[in-house]
Amino acid sequence: MPISNQHVTAHAFLRGLYEDDYYPDHVVDRGKAVLLRLCENIEADAPVDLAALYALTRAATEEFNGLEAEFEAAGSEIETMARDEIARDFWFIARVYGFTNADMEELIATREW
């Protein structure tokens, strides 16, 4: 399902990671795909409240947890700058889909990074 939200289609997800050679693009691409899938899921399932949104974001966070080993295998890791960049993009997604009162920490509550 193509994403219809124009704010999302125009957004440069994980920009800071792409701009820093420490983060391998092929792994960052996988992270970007996680975020885009989250957007697709939000558009397909239209969460009616924060609890439903958090269920979707936690599933996406679990996918990011799985990428940690790939970052490490490529000589990188999800460290402070990456954590902040990922969290900001989760918050961006919540806002553009109308969940302006979402708690950033709750969006990524299941993170291991």
C-alpha positions as CSV (number, residue, x, y, z in Angstrom):
1,M,0.0,0.0,0.0
2,P,1.5,3.3,-1.0
3,I,1.8,6.0,1.7
4,S,-0.7,8.8,1.1
5,N,0.5,11.3,3.8
6,Q,2.4,13.9,1.9
7,H,4.4,14.9,5.0
8,V,5.7,11.4,5.3
9,T,6.5,11.1,1.6
10,A,8.5,14.3,1.7
11,H,10.3,13.5,4.9
12,A,14.0,12.4,4.9
13,F,13.9,9.6,7.5
14,L,17.1,9.0,9.4
15,R,18.8,11.8,7.6
16,G,21.5,12.2,10.3
17,L,22.5,8.6,10.1
18,Y,22.8,8.8,6.3
19,E,25.0,11.9,6.6
20,D,27.4,10.2,9.1
21,D,29.7,7.6,7.6
22,Y,29.8,5.7,10.9
23,Y,26.3,4.3,10.0
24,P,26.3,1.9,7.0
25,D,23.7,3.0,4.5
26,H,22.6,-0.6,3.8
27,V,21.6,-1.0,7.5
28,V,20.1,2.5,7.7
29,D,18.1,1.6,4.6
30,R,16.6,-1.3,6.7
31,G,15.8,1.1,9.5
32,K,14.1,3.5,7.1
33,A,12.0,0.6,5.7
34,V,10.9,-0.1,9.3
35,L,9.7,3.5,9.6
36,L,7.9,3.4,6.3
37,R,6.2,0.1,7.1
38,L,5.0,1.7,10.4
39,C,3.5,4.5,8.3
40,E,1.8,2.0,6.0
41,N,0.4,0.1,9.0
42,I,-0.9,3.4,10.5
43,E,-2.6,4.2,7.3
44,A,-4.0,0.7,6.9
45,D,-5.1,0.1,10.4
46,A,-6.0,3.7,11.4
47,P,-5.3,3.5,15.2
48,V,-8.2,5.0,17.0
49,D,-6.3,5.9,20.2
50,L,-2.9,6.1,21.7
51,A,-3.0,2.5,22.9
52,A,-3.5,1.3,19.3
53,L,-0.7,3.6,18.0
54,Y,1.7,2.4,20.8
55,A,1.0,-1.2,19.7
56,L,2.1,-0.4,16.2
57,T,5.1,1.7,17.3
58,R,6.3,-1.0,19.7
59,A,6.2,-3.6,16.9
60,A,8.4,-1.3,14.8
61,T,10.7,-0.7,17.7
62,E,11.1,-4.5,18.0
63,E,12.2,-4.5,14.4
64,F,14.9,-1.8,15.2
65,N,16.0,-4.0,18.1
66,G,16.7,-6.7,15.6
67,L,18.9,-4.3,13.5
68,E,21.4,-3.8,16.4
69,A,23.3,-6.9,15.4
70,E,23.4,-5.8,11.8
71,F,24.8,-2.4,12.8
72,E,27.4,-4.2,15.0
73,A,28.4,-6.6,12.2
74,A,29.0,-3.5,10.0
75,G,31.3,-1.9,12.6
76,S,28.6,0.4,14.0
77,E,26.0,0.5,16.7
78,I,22.8,2.3,17.7
79,E,24.4,4.8,20.0
80,T,23.2,8.2,21.4
81,M,23.0,10.1,18.1
82,A,21.3,7.2,16.3
83,R,18.8,6.7,19.3
84,D,17.9,10.3,19.2
85,E,17.4,10.3,15.4
86,I,15.3,7.2,15.5
87,A,13.2,8.5,18.4
88,R,12.6,11.9,16.6
89,D,11.4,10.0,13.5
90,F,8.9,8.0,15.6
91,W,7.7,11.3,17.2
92,F,7.4,12.8,13.7
93,I,5.3,9.9,12.5
94,A,3.0,10.2,15.6
95,R,2.5,13.9,15.0
96,V,1.8,13.8,11.3
97,Y,-0.9,11.1,11.9
98,G,-2.6,13.3,14.4
99,F,-1.2,11.9,17.7
100,T,0.3,15.1,19.0
101,N,-0.2,14.1,22.6
102,A,1.9,10.8,22.1
103,D,4.7,10.3,24.6
104,M,8.0,9.8,22.8
105,E,9.3,7.3,25.4
106,E,6.1,5.3,25.1
107,L,6.4,5.2,21.3
108,I,9.7,3.4,21.6
109,A,9.1,1.8,25.0
110,T,10.3,-1.7,23.9
111,R,13.7,-0.4,22.7
112,E,16.9,-2.2,23.6
113,W,19.1,0.5,22.2
